[in-house]
């Protein structure tokens, strides 16, 4: 029995910052050494990003500052302070996404939900977001709750895989998959290249999917083959660790090059399982970890500009929101001129270096 993604909902914090403005902010407070300001402006200018959302709202009247008081850069906040803000703000987005999914799904109510999968790598709290959503929305206490933590940008695939397994095992299963990432809480104002790259691309946002064992009344996506591949030579180039001053994101400039070498073999195995050739896939939902990553995928797979348009649009408007981002891309694709039966190849990358990919089919 196939499983079906009925709908995707997204949520972002209200504060929205232009990339040009944030580049000047970083240059002012980090670019004191000769040449650093020029490097910062180059990274931001070539990021493919125009705007990003963030829970950091230090410049609003009455805000409790985390990093800035006016133009003054405050002492570096500790992990506890960052995680306290995560706990407060993440709750808002997990609950909002669950409500949006159920409100927009005729015939499916809170009482029908059987499984709840929450995803995040940018903070922790307990009782966790699954417990909170059950209580806030009046879901059955018997709902099976699972949390996928600290897996990084590819974790939405783990959530969809779990939902797929639940629905194949139980045709009556109704699964909510919710991802919320507040990456900007872990900004580091240092001239180190990895910190500069992370500060230029990561952003905040959440996305959720509703998956069941039956097709939706309207447009949706049937979940098909999935595949995981590792490029262990990139283990040190994409990583995520916890320190006394927040979580340390490592995203080196070598990631696009490493992915290029591992990409084709991984996709060959996935497409073989799905019974497809790359040329038969009209739509690609690639996690926009950065502009260069999209460029390498496009070049290596000989994609037309329109095939990656959704990924580039999400990067332009939102930046890299870690695990939530590929769901934003799928949501963007679903707004377009998809035809029932069209295959969609979705793909994301994360620590390891790990490549996660899947083939979905347009329905309705």
C-alpha positions, 0 to 999 in steps of 0.5 A, spaced: 500 500 500 502 506 498 502 512 502 501 519 500 503 526 502 496 530 503 499 537 504 505 541 506 504 547 511 510 552 512 511 557 518 517 563 519 518 568 524 516 575 523 522 579 523 525 578 516 532 581 514 535 583 507 541 580 506 545 586 504 543 589 511 546 583 515 552 583 511 553 590 513 552 588 520 557 582 520 562 587 517 561 592 522 562 587 528 567 582 525 570 585 519 575 589 523 581 585 520 584 587 514 580 583 508 575 580 512 570 585 511 571 584 503 570 576 504 564 577 508 561 582 503 563 577 497 560 571 501 553 574 502 553 577 495 554 570 492 549 566 497 543 567 492 539 569 498 535 576 498 532 575 505 532 571 511 527 570 517 529 570 524 527 569 531 532 574 533 528 581 534 533 585 538 532 591 535 524 592 536 521 596 542 521 592 548 525 586 546 529 582 550 536 583 546 540 576 545 546 579 541 545 586 540 542 592 544 542 598 539 548 598 535 552 595 541 554 587 540 553 584 547 557 579 550 556 572 547 550 569 550 551 562 552 547 556 550 542 556 556 540 563 554 540 561 546 536 555 548 531 558 552 529 563 546 529 556 542 524 553 547 519 559 547 519 560 540 519 553 537 513 552 541 509 557 537 511 554 530 510 547 532 503 548 534 502 553 528 504 548 523 500 542 526 493 547 526 495 549 519 495 542 517 489 539 520 485 546 519 486 545 511 485 537 511 477 536 510 475 530 513 481 529 517 481 532 525 485 532 531 481 525 533 484 522 527 491 523 528 495 516 530 502 518 529 506 525 531 514 526 528 517 532 530 524 534 528 529 539 530 537 540 531 537 547 533 534 546 540 532 541 546 526 541 551 522 536 555 516 535 555 518 536 548 514 539 542 510 532 541 507 532 548 505 540 547 502 539 540 498 533 543 495 537 549 494 544 545 490 541 539 487 536 543 490 530 539 488 523 542 493 521 548 494 515 545 498 518 539 505 515 538 510 521 538 517 520 536 522 526 535 528 526 530 534 530 533 540 533 531 540 530 524 541 536 520 539 538 514 536 531 511 532 530 517 525 531 514 527 525 509 527 521 516 520 524 518 517 522 511 520 515 511 517 514 518 511 516 516 511 512 510 513 506 514 507 507 519 502 508 513 504 502 510 503 498 516 497 501 518 492 503 512 488 508 517 494 511 520 494 519 520 501 522 521 503 529 522 511 530 520 513 537 523 520 540 523 522 547 526 529 550 526 531 556 529 538 556 526 540 563 527 540 563 535 547 560 534 550 565 530 557 566 532 561 573 531 568 571 529 572 572 523 573 564 522 571 562 515 566 556 517 562 561 522 562 567 516 559 562 511 554 559 516 552 566 518 551 568 511 546 562 509 542 559 515 535 562 517 529 560 521 523 557 519 518 550 520 514 546 515 510 540 516 507 535 512 500 530 513 501 523 511 496 518 510 495 511 507 490 514 502 490 519 496 488 526 498 482 529 494 486 534 491 493 535 489 498 531 493 505 526 492 505 519 493 511 517 497 516 512 493 523 509 493 528 512 498 535 512 498 541 514 503 548 515 501 555 517 505 560 521 503 565 520 509 571 524 506 566 530 508 565 528 515 569 534 518 566 539 512 559 539 515 558 538 522 554 540 528 556 540 535 554 543 542 559 548 546 558 553 551 556 559 546 551 555 542 551 550 537 557 550 532 555 549 525 560 547 520 559 548 513 566 548 509 567 551 502 569 544 500 562 541 501 559 542 494 566 539 491 565 533 495 557 532 493 559 533 486 563 526 487 558 522 491 552 525 487 551 521 481 552 514 484 547 515 489 542 518 484 543 512 480 541 507 485 535 511 487 533 512 480 534 504 478 530 502 484 524 507 482 525 504 475 527 511 472 532 515 468 534 522 470 532 525 464 525 522 465 524 526 472 521 533 470 521 536 477 527 536 482 526 539 490 533 539 492 535 542 499 538 549 497 544 548 502 547 554 498 548 557 491 554 553 489 550 546 491 545 548 487 550 550 481 553 543 482 547 539 482 545 542 476 551 542 472 552 534 474 545 532 472 544 537 466 538 540 469 534 545 466 533 552 470 526 551 471 527 544 474 531 547 480 527 554 480 523 552 486 529 550 490 533 557 488 526 561 490 526 558 497 534 560 497 532 567 495 526 568 500 528 564 506 535 561 506 537 555 509 533 553 514 536 546 515 531 540 515 525 544 514 528 547 507 526 541 503 519 541 505 519 549 503 521 547 496 516 541 495 511 546 497 513 551 492 513 546 487 506 544 489 504 551 487 506 550 480 504 546 474 505 539 476 501 534 472 499 527 475 504 522 474 510 526 474 515 524 478 519 529 483 526 527 485 527 530 492 534 531 495 538 533 502 544 533 505 547 533 512 552 531 517 556 525 515 556 527 509 550 524 508 545 524 502 538 523 503 534 522 496 527 520 494 522 519 488 515 522 489 509 522 484 504 527 483 497 525 484 490 528 483 
